[in-house]
Amino acid sequence: VDDGLVAATNTRVYEEFLTEFKKEFTISDQGDLHYYLGVKITRDREAGRTTLSQEQYIEDLLKRFGMDDEKLKATPTPLPRELPHDERRRLR
């Protein structure tokens, strides 16, 4: 079994791609994506936002190495919660 992921911002382009792809390969649609390669994917369609998280992976690693009871430390540098608007536009 090989896993693949198809994503698009345009439904028509997405459907056309799937139509052509199905001509060469047998595929199945598994519905909305929640996890992919250990990454949790949360979509807020109304806000147009997709969030990726590796929180569970990190918690599993901490537990594996006996560090799950350690006290949290602050990140040494502040991280932006969201990309500036002009940066988001550039990445599209």
Secondary structure, 3 states (H helix, E strand, C coil): CCCCCCCCCCHHHHHHHHHHHHCCCCCCCCCCCCEECCEEEEEECCCCEEEEECHHHHHHHHHHCCCCCCCCCCCCCCCCCCCCHHHHHHHC
